[in-house]
Amino acid sequence: TPILYTDNVLMTVNDDGLVLDIVQKLGPSNTARIVSRIGMSRAHAEKLVQELGKLLAMTKGQKKTGD
């Protein structure tokens, strides 16, 4: 599975959910392109925020997670 690197994330949110536009800068210009769009419910987004926060706190200073 390819890894799509992001320089920026654009977020659109409403009462039903949110969409994350994963953006990658193109070279030295100010041009960027959306490399992925991810949509989810508000409940799923809240779980993502919680779990990502835990993972970042737990692995601070580590170079790698998982096996």
C-alpha positions, 0 to 999 in steps of 0.5 A: 500500500503506498504512503501518501505524504501530506504537507497540509490537511484541509477540513470541512465539517458540518452536523453530519460529519467531516471531510479531510482533504489530504494535500501535498505540496508540489515542488518549490512552488505554492501549488498543491494537490489533493492526494486523498479525500477521507470522509467520516461521521462526527462520532468516528472523527471524535474517536480518531482524535482520541486514539491519535492523541493517545498514540502520539503521547504513548510513542513520543520519542520513539522512531517506529510503532508496531512490529 
